[in-house]
Amino acid sequence: LQLLALGAALVTTPAFAQSVNLYTTREPGLLNPVIEAFTKDTGIKVNAVFLKDGLQERIKAEGANSPADVMLMVDVGEINAAADAGITQPIRSAAVDKAVPVQLRGPDNSWVTLTKRARIVVVSKDRVQQDAITYDELADPKWKGKFCIRAGQHPYNNAFFAAYLTRNGAEKTEAYLKALKANVARKPGGGDRDVARDILSGQCDIALINTYYIGLMSQAKNEQKAWFDAIKPLTTTFPGGGTHVNVSAAAIAKNAPNKDNAVKLIEYMLSEKAQTLYADGNFEFPVNPDVKEGAALKLLGKITPDTTPLGDIARNRKAAADLVDKVGFDN
């Protein structure tokens, strides 16, 4: 109740007119440089609320009095679920339409992609001698006791399994999950960077990871630099397809009290300046076509995204999660 009262009070203050309220599941360190640049360039203050989970539930609970203007999430399934829950509104902006292809926007512009990242395979630089792999090859029994992965129900893996399900159907996906489980070196869990740590220690030889974590480890000033030095990223694709790509995406809250500033923030995040910050600072792949190169491209080379529609992947998220539970993947 105190939070709701605070939100209502903020709406009535003149200073709030030059603010925008952002609810996000992104890590602060990945987002703050763009937020700071936006405020410096526009004079609009960003009141950011960083949430590990429960973002949808919070906005629903706040209801019509919610101070939320923009939702920024790290996964297409999460942002699509927000739209399905009726807590977003269409983004009306010529700049957004110009910067982002229609396949990277939600129905009726209910959400828009800001950045892309690939989920690829990394291996021990010393113990594995190959440069390319398909996702299906992770199920090969030769990796038994050598495969590391974070929890199967984590949104990053859930999106990947949903993409696999979209391409291959439920029966083959269930068999695939069973084969992956049979290959794990340890219980699925931890974070993406932890799998690199476990490759260095010799606990596993092969793992799945998001590309931007590879870049962040490459610049680390602590033990994570050694984790980076121990791994080799492989060209990773579906058989006959491309690399699985997920997105960070933004939506305008249904009851946004600062809708104009919300549009300005999303437009800014798609600008060449902000997209360059994402590309060079976070090792993400920009969606703005004017940003031709970035640190991720220089480090990892060109990645060709798989053409499986993001909307289809989002719709198969629950079915994929059910299969993960059915095979006891995280047990």
Secondary structure, DSSP 8 states (H G I E B T S, - for coil): -HHHHHHHHHHHSGGGGGEEEEEE-S-HHHHHHHHHHHHHHH--EEEEEE-SS-HHHHHHHHGGG----EEEES-HHHHHHHHHTT-EE----HHHHHHS-GGGB-GGGS-EEEEEEEEEEEEETTT---SEEEGGGGG-GGGTTTEE---TTSHHHHHHHHHHHHHH-HHHHHHHHHHHHHHBSS-S-S-HHHHHHHHHHTS-SEEEEEHHHHHHHHT-SSTHHHHHHHEEE-EEE-TTS-B-EEEEEEEEETT-TTHHHHHHHHHHHTSHHHHHHHHHHS--EES-TT----HHHHHH----B--S-HHHHHHTHHHHHHHHHHTTTT-
